[in-house]
């Protein structure tokens, strides 16, 4: 995946909800809103999307830091041997 932190919200007026439901099940769409929707619905979806993005980004950064620490530890251990 090119940018795993991207959170997708689909707002559609189309009557083909099967495509949206498939996207939800496959994990490529975070939220699905069907027009007409209220400003409160959009705001809630955006706030939830921002929170999800932050969690995904934080998880990625923590994972990268742990990998770096593990590699540094292995390198240090190799120097001591």
Secondary structure as GFF3:
##gff-version 3
##sequence-region A 1 81
A	DSSP	beta_strand	9	12	.	.	.	ID=ss1
A	DSSP	alpha_helix	17	26	.	.	.	ID=ss2
A	DSSP	beta_strand	31	34	.	.	.	ID=ss3
A	DSSP	alpha_helix	39	80	.	.	.	ID=ss4
###
